[in-house]
Each structure stands twice: as structure tokens, then as C-alpha cells.
């Protein structure tokens, strides 16, 4: 369990498959990620995937984001695309919990884990160009905008989608968020 100032982040488990499948199937939740009709998900296959992720830290990981009361409010993910570069994602799935700084806190919490526990040197993420709220959060955390990929893919409704890509190096995270850097222990 990873603990932030306002949230907790834990690895998703088999028992979370139904909740995740419900969130992913909901077009209102998934619209900002480019899936206005949602993503139908086989719960049994998802349970197996969640079980497999227990054995490899750098495999595709799914996390459950909980509020201060321990209620699930969203999901996060991380995957290493090479030994030093992790790609992360976040969705606050409960609309009543959006706009309260929980996503910002969750991102800082996951970033610290990925940098200091999983030893990434670089974190990347992206969002749809329409998701200005996410872009504001990423910029406020110190992410560097690296590219805008125009018409990079076509969504379920046949609309061309444009993504905005960001990255942050470990050194920048340490400088910008010293409160999240683990204390060094004497040898």
C-alpha cells in the first residue's frame, strides 16, 4: 500500500476485476481516454491478468486508488517500456471525487514508487488534447510537454484523436517534490 497525503494506492487484486470492468465499460468515465463507448472487459481474463502481475514488478501493473476512507475512487497503471522508462496513467472514476486534488496526490505517490522502488529514470504519460484538466495537473507537477501527436488514432465514433505527451526525469522529481523523496539511510 502506497500512502499519499489524501489518498492510498494499492495493487489491484483479483477481487477488483468486477469494479475495474464496470469502470472501463462506462463511456462517461472512459471518454477522456478516447473510449466514449467504454471498453467491454472479460472479468475472468482480467482476474488472471491481475493475478499474474503479482510476480513481476515491471510488468503492466494496475492499481486501485482509494480515498481517505478507503473507498475505491479510481485506477492507475504503470508499465516499463524499457529498463529505465515507465509509462503511467490515471483515471479518477468517481465523478464526485474529481477536482479535489486527489489525482495530483495520487500521481505524486505513484511517481515516487516508480522512481524509488522500481528504479525508473524517466516517467512518461499522455492524455487526449481535450483533457485540459489533466494537462493542467501534469504541468503543475512539473512534467515537460514533449509532443502533440495530431490525429494519432481514430476513436469508437470515427473521430480522429490528438494526444499530448509528457515526461519527467527522476532528477526533476527530486528537485520539485523533495517531500516525496525517501530519506537516505547511513551505511
Phi, psi and omega per residue, in radians:
X1 nan 2.240 3.075
X2 -1.771 2.349 -3.071
X3 -2.068 2.173 3.037
X4 -1.748 -2.883 3.112
X5 -1.328 -0.584 -3.072
X6 -2.151 -0.193 -3.012
X7 -2.393 2.922 2.963
X8 -2.193 2.534 3.119
X9 -2.197 2.194 3.131
X10 -2.306 2.728 3.070
X11 -1.090 2.400 3.038
X12 -1.207 2.515 -3.126
X13 -2.105 3.003 3.137
X14 -0.913 -0.665 -3.105
X15 -1.131 -0.256 -3.135
X16 -1.569 -0.064 -3.040
X17 -1.025 -0.747 -3.119
X18 -1.121 -0.798 3.133
X19 -1.068 -0.848 3.136
X20 -1.071 -0.764 3.124
X21 -1.072 -0.693 3.102
X22 -1.121 -0.820 3.117
X23 -1.047 -0.830 -3.071
X24 -1.160 -0.486 -3.141
X25 -1.403 -0.208 -3.066
X26 -1.532 1.917 -3.112
X27 -1.069 -0.554 3.116
X28 -1.124 -0.640 3.109
X29 -1.318 -0.719 -2.999
X30 -1.517 -0.165 -3.117
X31 -0.935 -0.798 -3.084
X32 -1.124 -0.335 3.094
X33 -1.649 0.017 3.081
X34 1.682 0.253 -3.123
X35 -2.153 1.313 -3.058
X36 -1.138 -0.265 3.069
X37 -1.777 0.109 -3.090
X38 1.306 3.124 3.119
X39 -2.196 1.821 3.073
X40 -1.066 2.340 -3.050
X41 -2.288 2.310 3.069
X42 -1.321 1.973 -3.075
X43 -1.081 -0.635 -3.129
X44 -1.177 -0.732 3.086
X45 -1.134 -0.682 3.122
X46 -1.132 -0.716 3.089
X47 -1.005 -0.761 3.127
X48 -1.122 -0.710 3.114
X49 -1.107 -0.763 3.127
X50 -1.125 -0.633 3.092
X51 -1.128 -0.759 -3.125
X52 -1.123 -0.558 -3.071
X53 -1.188 -0.219 3.126
X54 -1.156 -0.352 -2.965
X55 -1.786 -0.103 -3.083
X56 -2.478 1.903 -3.093
X57 -1.025 -0.575 -3.031
X58 -1.741 0.099 3.049
X59 -1.269 3.105 3.063
X60 -1.120 2.101 -3.110
X61 -1.964 2.416 3.033
X62 -1.996 2.360 -3.122
X63 -2.147 2.641 3.026
X64 -1.811 2.291 3.117
X65 -1.714 2.200 -3.118
X66 -2.068 2.584 3.057
X67 -1.402 -3.045 -3.081
X68 -1.097 -0.419 3.121
X69 -1.544 -0.010 -3.135
X70 1.482 0.223 3.125
X71 -1.523 2.363 3.121
X72 -1.166 2.250 -3.122
X73 -2.193 -0.134 -3.119
X74 -3.136 -3.058 -3.127
X75 -2.416 2.715 3.127
X76 -2.353 2.904 3.100
X77 -2.590 2.756 2.998
X78 -2.574 2.524 3.069
X79 -2.648 2.431 3.094
X80 -1.573 2.215 3.091
X81 -1.611 -0.271 2.945
X82 -2.735 -3.093 -3.039
X83 -1.046 -0.470 -3.023
X84 -1.987 -0.168 -3.010
X85 -2.051 2.109 3.085
X86 -1.893 2.513 3.036
X87 -1.946 2.233 -3.121
X88 -2.101 2.817 3.094
X89 -2.600 2.805 -3.125
X90 -2.618 2.533 2.985
X91 -2.456 2.143 2.935
X92 -1.530 1.890 -2.979
X93 -1.540 -0.400 3.118
X94 -1.624 1.891 -3.032
X95 -0.959 -0.625 -3.122
X96 -1.152 -0.284 -3.115
X97 -1.726 -0.044 3.135
X98 -1.360 2.651 3.082
X99 1.331 0.321 -3.109
X100 -2.000 0.138 -3.126
X101 1.468 0.065 -3.116
X102 -1.233 -0.664 3.117
X103 -1.139 -0.729 3.106
X104 -1.055 -0.833 3.129
X105 -1.115 -0.728 3.130
X106 -1.103 -0.739 3.120
X107 -1.077 -0.807 3.122
X108 -1.067 -0.666 3.138
X109 -1.143 -0.833 3.125
X110 -1.168 -0.696 3.129
X111 -1.053 -0.760 3.114
X112 -1.054 -0.732 3.113
X113 -1.085 -0.818 -3.096
X114 -1.166 -0.720 3.131
X115 -1.244 -0.806 -2.943
X116 -1.750 -0.407 3.102
X117 -1.746 -0.606 -3.114
X118 -1.807 -0.091 2.969
X119 1.176 0.638 3.016
X120 -1.276 2.619 3.034
X121 -1.781 -0.343 -3.066
X122 -2.559 2.422 3.031
X123 -2.082 2.362 3.072
X124 -2.111 2.671 3.011
X125 -2.731 2.911 3.097
X126 -2.579 2.951 3.103
X127 -2.675 2.881 3.052
X128 -1.259 2.549 -3.093
X129 -1.024 -0.489 3.132
X130 -1.284 -0.321 -3.062
X131 -1.481 1.263 -3.077
X132 -1.207 -0.481 3.101
X133 -1.091 -0.805 3.111
X134 -1.115 -0.722 3.137
X135 -1.054 -0.699 3.100
X136 -1.085 -0.778 3.138
X137 -1.093 -0.817 -3.110
X138 -1.058 -0.777 3.128
X139 -1.119 -0.702 -3.120
X140 -1.171 -0.456 3.091
X141 -1.409 -0.239 3.122
X142 1.811 0.166 3.073
X143 -1.141 2.520 3.082
X144 -1.668 2.207 3.065
X145 -1.287 2.170 -3.069
X146 -1.893 -0.431 -3.108
X147 -2.892 2.700 2.922
X148 -2.108 2.048 -3.106
X149 -1.740 1.711 -3.090
X150 -1.269 2.343 3.086
X151 0.874 0.776 -3.052
X152 -1.242 -0.435 3.096
X153 -2.800 2.953 -3.117
X154 -1.951 2.237 -3.104
X155 -1.406 -3.078 -3.067
X156 -1.135 -0.319 3.137
X157 -1.747 0.120 3.127
X158 1.461 0.176 3.131
X159 -1.527 2.402 3.032
X160 -1.251 2.395 -3.108
X161 -2.052 2.505 3.131
X162 -2.007 2.328 3.139
X163 -1.963 2.688 3.079
X164 -2.032 2.225 -3.074
X165 -1.877 2.499 -3.117
X166 -2.331 2.807 3.028
X167 -2.657 2.763 3.026
X168 -2.541 2.318 3.060
X169 -1.490 2.690 -3.138
X170 -0.975 -0.728 -3.120
X171 -1.069 -0.668 3.106
X172 -1.161 -0.730 3.101
X173 -1.050 -0.794 3.137
X174 -1.040 -0.716 -3.119
X175 -1.249 -0.729 -3.046
X176 -1.460 -0.449 -3.052
X177 -2.314 1.036 -3.084
X178 -1.064 -0.401 3.110
X179 -1.174 -0.298 -3.130
X180 -1.815 0.029 3.132
X181 -1.522 2.185 3.141
X182 -1.077 2.522 3.091
X183 -1.170 2.442 3.089
X184 -1.407 2.416 3.139
X185 -1.735 2.569 3.101
X186 -1.295 2.474 3.126
X187 -1.361 nan nan
